Amino acid sequence: MSDSNTPAPSLYKSREPIFPRRVSGKFRSLKWVLLTLMLGVYYITPWIRWDRGPELPDQAVLLDLAGRRFFFFWIEIWPHEFYFVAGLLVMAGLGLFLFTSALGRVWCGYACPQTVWTDLFILVERWIEGDRNARLRLHRQQKMDFRKFRLRLTKWTIWFAIGIATGGAWVFYFTDAPTLLVDLFTGQAHPIAYTTIIVMGVITFFFGGFAREQICIYACPWPRIQAAMMDEDTLTVGYREWRGEPRGKGKAREGLGDCIDCNACVNVCPVGIDIRDGQQLACITCALCIDACDDMMDKVGKPRGLIDYLAFSDETRERAGEPPRSVWKHIFRPRVILYTTLWSLVGIGLVFALFIRPEIEMTVAPVRNPTFVTLSDGSIRNTYDVRLLNKHGESRPFRISVTGNEFLRVQLEGTPYETVQVPANETFLQKVYVIAPKGSEAAESERIPFRFWVEDLTNGDRAHNDTIFNGRAN
C-alpha cells in the first residue's frame, strides 16, 4: 500500500528546447531564398509608392479603413466588392489543398509565417550563441554567469526588436507608412497603433523565440486536417527503411543497411522528430533531414536518397528493386487536377469580374413612408434615395434620368437641374423625386416598373437600376 504522503508522479514532461544543427544543401538554400523573399515583401511593401492622382493615397498597398477601401497598386476595392476578398480567400484555401495533396505539408515547411520567423530567430540565436553544441552547453549550464546573461540579453533584445519591426510593418499597411513612422517617433500616433505594435511584437517574440515547434504541433489545426488532403501518391519526406535497416555504426557493414545511425537527420530537425520513425503529425516537411542525410551518405560513399521525397505507393516497387514512378505521375493525378481546375476557375472569375466592373454605380431605395404623395395639381410623386458611387480620382457631374414610361419625370432635391456633382472616390446620397402627371397611366396604376439611369457626363459611362413607381390605385 502506497504512502499517502508520497507525491503522485507527474504525467507531464517539461518541454526540452530544440537546438537544430546548421545544415547546407539544396533544400536549406531554397528555404533561405524564400525566407529572404517573403520577409522582404512583408517589410518593404508598405513603402512602395503608386501615383493615383492628387486626391488619393499614393501607397501601393493600403487597407484604408477610414475611407473603407483597399488599394492594391492599380486596383481599388470598395466595401460592396468584398466578393473579391472572399474569392482570394477561397483561392488561398484551394491552393493549400493543392500543394498538400501534391507535396504534403510543404506550406508549413517553407512559407508559413511561423516557420519563416522561427528560422529568422534561430539564425539570430546561432549567430550569438554558436551552433548546436554550444547552445546545448549554454542551455544546460545551471549557473547564470555574466557571459550567459550577456548572450541571453543580446539575443532577446534582437528578437524583441524583430518582433516590434514585425508589428510596425503590419500597422503600416493600414495608413500612410512615412507619415505614421514620423508620428510613432514623435508620440503623435493613435494609441491603437502603439498597442498593435506592442501586442504583435510580443506575440512574434514568444512564438518565434520560445514556442516554436509547439505552435506547429499543438496550436495549429492544419496537421489534423492535412491527412484528408493526402493519399498514397502524395510526395512527402520519408525514410527508405527497406534500404537503411538494420542501422548501425562501424566500418564493417555486413548485414547492416545504409543508415549509420549518426542522428544527423534528428539534429537538424526544427521540430525535434526522428523521420526514421515514419510519418508523424509534427513533421513540417521542411526537408532539412534530406540535406543532412545526403551529406552523410556522400561522406560514407553511399548513394543519396536514403531520406527523400517519397510516395507510399512506390514502396512495393522499390523493395522489389524496381525504380519508383515518375514524379509527374504522382503530381498529375485526379485529385491534384481537380484542385488546380477549381483554383484556376476562381482566379479567372475574379479577373473577369475585375475588368467588367463599372466605374460608376448606383443603388435605389424607394421611400416607403409615405408610399406616394399627391401634389396640389393632382400629380403623384414617389421619393427615392439614390446612392451614386464615383470611383474616379476627381469629382464628376452625373445626370439622373428615367426610362420605361413616357409620363414619368425626374426632380432632384436641392437643385432645379437633373445633374449632381459627385465628389471623387465617394458615395453620394441624392434624394430624387419621380413625378407622374394627373390622369396619366403611371399616376392611376397601382405599380409601374421603370428604370433609373445615371450617366457620367465626363466620359459617357452609364449605370442603371430597375424599380417600381407606386400610383394612386394603391
N, C-alpha and C positions, 0 to 999 in steps of 0.2 A: 504494500500500500504506500503510495507516494506521500511525501511530507507536504502538508498544506501550505507551508511557508516557502516551498521551492517555487521560484518564478517559472511561469509557463514558457516553454521555448518560443522564440519569435518565429512567426511564419513569414516574415517579410525580410528580404535581404536588401541591405542598403545598396544603392547604385554604385557600381565601380566605374569611375570615369574612364573613357576610352581615349587613348592617345595613338591615333593612326600613324604608322611609319610613312615617311616620304617615299614615293614611287614615281618612276618615269615610264612612259610608254605612250602608245597612240591614244588610248582612252583618257589617260590623265591629261595629255596635251589637248584633246578635244574639250575636256571639261574646263581647262584654263581659258581656251578661246571663248567658249560660251559664257563663262563667268565674266570675263572682261567685256564681252559684247552686251550682256544683259545689265550689268551694273552701269556700264557707260550709258546705255539707253535710259535707264531709270534716273540717273543723276543729271544727265545733260539735257534731256528732252524739254524740261520747263524753260530752259534758257534759249531755245531756238525761236527766232522771230519770224513772223509771217504777215506781210502787209495786206490788210483788208480795207484800208481806207481810213479817213480821219475820225470817224465816229465808232469804230470797232476796235477791240483789243488786238494788239499785234503779237500776242503769244501764240505760237503754232498749235500747242495742245493745251486747252484750258477748259476746266469744268466750272463754268461761270454760274454759280448757284444764285447769286444776286440777280443776274439777268435771265436765269432759268434757261441756259443754253449750254451746249457742248460744242467746242470748236476743235476740229482736227484738221490742221492745215487748211485746205480749201473747202472742207466740208463743215457745215453748220447744222447741228441737230437741235430741234426745238422740243419742248416738253411733250407735245402731242405726237411726236415722231419717236416715241420710246420703243416702238417696234424694231427700230434699228439696233438699239442696245440689247433688246431681247433676242434678236437674231444673232448678234455677236456672241451672246452667252450660249445660245444653242450650238453655234459653231465650235465654241471652246469645249463644250461637253462632248460633242461628236468627235472632235479632234483628239480628246483624251481617250475616248473609247477606241478610236482608230489606232493610235500609237500603242495602246496597251494590248490590243488584240494582235498586233504585228510583232511588237518587241518587248512585251511585258511592261514592267514598271519603269520604263525608260524616262518618263516625265520626272519622276521622283529623283532619279539619279543624276539628271543633267540640268533641268530647268526649273524645278520647284524653288520658290524663294527661300524656304527653309534650308535646302541643300546649298544654294548659292551663298547665302550669308554665313552658313556654318563653315563652308570651305574657306571663305574670307577670314573668319575668326580663327580657324585652325592655322591658316597661313601666318597670321599675326602671332599666334601662340608659338609656332615653330621658330619664327624669326627672333623672338625674345628669349624663349626658354630652351631652344635647341630641339633636336629631333627626338624620336620616341623614347629612347633610353634615358636621355637627360630629363625629359618631362616626367617620366615614371619615377626617377630618383627624387626629383623635387616634390612630387606628389606624396611619396612615401616618407619623406623627411618630416618627422614629428615636430621638430623644433622650428619655430618661426624666427630665424635669424635675420640679420639685416639684408643679406643677399636675396633670400626667399621673399621677404617683404617688398624689396625694391622691384624684383621681377614681376611679382603679382600685381603690384600697384601700377607699374608701367603697362602691363597687359590689359588690366581692367580699364585704365584710363583711355587707351586707344580703342578698346571695344566700345566703351560708352560714347566716345567721340563718333565712331562709326554709326552707333545707334541714333545719336542726335542728328547726324547728317542724313540718315535714312528718314527720320521723321520730318526733318526740314524739307527734304526733296518732295515728300508727299504733300505737304501743305502748299508748296509752290505750284502744284497742278491746279489749285483752286482759286488763285488770284495772280496778279501780275508779279512774277518772280523778282525782278530787280527792285520794284517798289517795296515788296514785302521784306526783302532782305535788309533794306535800309531801316524799315520800321522795326524789325526784330532787334537790330543792334542799337537803335535809339530809344527802345522801350515804348514805341507808339503802336505796335501791332495789337490786334484784338487778343484778349485773354484766351480765346478758343485756339488761336494759333500756337501760343506758348504751351497750352495744355496738351494739344495734339502732338506737338513735337516731343514733349517730355514722355507722354504715355507710349508713343511709338518707339521712342528711344529706349525706354526701359524694357519694353517687350522684345525688341531686337537684341538688346544686351543680354537678356535672360535666355531667350530661345536659342540664339546663335552661340552664346558663350557657355551656358550651363546645361540647358535642357537637351539640346542637340538631338541625338537619336531617340530620346524619349518622346519627342513630338511625333516623329515618324512612326514609332511603334505603338504608342498609346493614344495620342491625341488626334492623329489624322485618321479619318474614316476610310480613305482610299484603299489601304491594304486589305480591308474586309470586303471591298466591292470588286477589286480588280479580278478576283477569281472568276467572276461571271463573264468577264471580257476575254478570258484566255481559254485556250484548248490545247490539245496535244501537239498542234502545229505552230504554236506561238514560240518565237525565238526568245529565249531568256537566258540569263547567265546560269551555267550549270557545270558540274564536275563529272568528268568521264570516269565514273567509278570502275567500270569494266577494264579500263586501262591503268588506272592508278593503284588499285588494290591488289594484293595487300601492300600497304605502305610500310616503309621502314627506312632507317638511316644506314649509312655504311657503303663501302665500295663494292662489297660482294652483293650483287643484285639478284643472284639466282633465286628464283621463286618469289621475288618481290615485283610489285608494279612500279610504274614510273614515279609515283609520288614518294618523295624522300622525307616527308613529314617535317618539313622545315618551318611550317606555320607562317610562311611569308604571306599567304592569302588572308590569314586571320589578322596579322599585324597591320595590314594596310586597310582593313575594312572599317569604314567610318561608323558602322552600327555594331561592330564587335561580334559578328557571327562567323561561323565556320561553314563556308559554302559546301564543304565536303559532306556535311550532314544532310544535304538535299535542299529542296525548295523550302524557304521559310518566309513567314509573314514579314519579318523585319528587313529582308533583303530589298534594297532600293535600286538594284540593277545598275549600279554606277560603273561596274566592270573594272574597278581598280585591282581586284583579285586576279583578273586575266593578265593585266600588265605585270603584276608581281610574279605570277606563276610562269609566264612566258620568259621572263628574265632569268628565273631559276632554271628552267629547262635548257636555256641557252648555255648556262654555266656548267650543267652536268652532261651536256651533249645529248639531250633527249629532244624529240620533236615538240614543237609548240602545240598548244590547244588542249592541254590536259584540263584546263578550265577555259571555257569558251562560251559564246552564244550558241545554244543548243535548242533543238526541238525534241520533245519526248518521243515523237513518232519515229525518230531516227535511231533510237536506242537499239532496237532489234537488228536493224541493218548494220550498225557499227559493231555490235557484238559478234555478228557473223563475218566481220571483216570486209563488208561492203561499204562503199562511200556514202555519205549522207546525201539526201536530196538537195537540189539547188536551193539557195537562199530565196530566190524569187518565187519558187514554187510554194515555199512556206508563207511568203508575204502575200502573194496574189491568190487568195482563196476567197470563197463566197462571203465570209463574214467581213473581211477587210474591204472587199469590193463594195459591199453594201454600205459600210460606214463612209467610205470615200465618196460614193454616189450621193448619199444624203448630205454630207458635208458640202459637196460641190453645189448641189441644188439650192441649199440655203444661201450659200455665198453668191451664186448667180442671181437669186431672187433679190437679195439686198442691193446688189449693184444695179439691177434693173429698176428697183424702186427708187434708188437714189437719183438716177438720171431722168426719171419721168416725173418726179415730184414737181409741182408748180412753184413758181417764185412768189405768187400771191395766193392767199387762201381766205376763205370766208366761212363763217358759221352763222346760221339764222335761228333765232329763238323767238317764236311768237309770244307776245304778252297776253296772258290768258285772263287777266282781271283788269278791265272787262274784256270779253271776247271781241267786241266791236263797239264803236261809238257812232251814234247818229248825229251828224253835224246840223247846223241851223238851216242849211239849204237842202236837207234831206239826204245828203251823201253819206255813205258808210265808210268808216275809217278803221283799219286794223293797224296795230302797232307791233313793231318787230325790233328786237335787239340784234343788230348785225355787228359781228366782230370781224375786223379786217386785219390780216396779218401781212405786213410788209417785210419781206426777207432781204431787201436791198440795203446797202450801206448809206443811202440818203433818203430823205423824205420825198414822197411822191404823191401826185394827185390821183385819186381813184374816183371813177364815176360809177354810180349805182343806178341800175335800171331794172325794169321787169319785162318779161315776155310771157306769153301764154294766154293773155286775154287783152283784147284791144281797148277795153274800157278802163283798165287799171292805170293809175299814175302814181308817181313817187314824190314824196316831200321829205327832205331831211331836216331833222330838228336842229335849230340853231343857224341855219343858212338857207337862203332862197334858191340856192343852186343845187344841182344834182351831183356835185363833186365835193370831195372832202380830202384834206391833206393828211396823209398818214405818216407819222414820224418813222425814221429809219429803224429797222430791226425791232419793231414794237408791234404789239397787238392793240388795236384801236377800237373802242366800243362806240358805235354810232346808233342812235335811235332813229328808226326810219318809219314814216307813215305811208301806208298804201291806201289810196282812196278810190272808191268806185262811185260814180255819179248816180243820183237818184233815178230810179227806173231802169237802170242797166241790168243786164243779166247777172253780173257779179254781185250787185247790190241786193238783188231779190233772191238769189240762190242760197242754199244752205252752206255749201262748201265748193269752192272753185280752186283747182290746182293752178299754180303759176310758178314761174322761175325767177329768182333773183340773179342778176348778173353784176359783177364788178369788173371794171376794166382799168388797167394801169395805163393812164394817158401818156406816159413817157415812152413805153415800148410796145403797147398794144396787147400785153398779156391779159388773159381773161380767166375768170373762175365763176362758177355758178352753184346755186343751191336751190333745190325744189322745196316748196312749202305750200300751205293752204291759205286761201282767203275766206274768211267767215262772213256770210252775208246776213240779210235781215231775216231769212227763213229760220235762222237759229232760234 
